[in-house]
Amino acid sequence: MINVIQYLEKNPSLVALLKEQRASLIGISSIEQMAILEAFIDEMNIESEIWN
C-alpha cells in the first residue's frame, strides 16, 4: 500500500478523481481507500474506526 500512497503523492490529480469517485484503486479495499483519502485531505482522525 505504501507504493500506492507514494504514487498518489506524485500524481495529486488522481486524488481528486478518487474523491469524486471517478477512479478507484484496484486491489485496495473500500476501507483502505477511505483511510488513504482521509490522510490526503488532512482529516485523519486517530479515533476513527478505520485506524483501530
HUMOZI-V693453 format. One record per residue. PHI is phi in whole degrees, -180 to 180 (999 if undefined). D_CENTER is the distance of its C-alpha to the mean C-alpha in Angstrom with 1 decimal. Layout:
BEGIN
PHI|D_CENTER / PHI|D_CENTER
END
This chain:
BEGIN
999|10.0 / -61|10.9 / -64|12.0 / -64|8.7 / -63|7.4 / -62|11.0 / -65|11.1 / -66|8.4 / -63|10.4 / -80|13.4 / -131|12.4 / -63|11.0 / -64|12.5 / -70|10.0 / -63|7.3 / -62|10.2 / -65|10.8 / -65|7.6 / -61|8.5 / -82|12.0 / 59|11.4 / -102|13.3 / -146|11.3 / -141|9.7 / -106|8.7 / -67|12.1 / 87|12.6 / -114|9.4 / -68|10.3 / -63|9.3 / -67|9.1 / -64|6.9 / -64|4.4 / -62|5.4 / -64|5.4 / -63|2.4 / -63|3.1 / -58|6.2 / -64|6.6 / -74|6.5 / -102|8.8 / 55|10.9 / -115|11.3 / -66|10.7 / -116|13.7 / -60|15.2 / -81|17.2 / -61|14.5 / -61|15.1 / -62|11.7 / -91|12.9 / -102|16.4
END
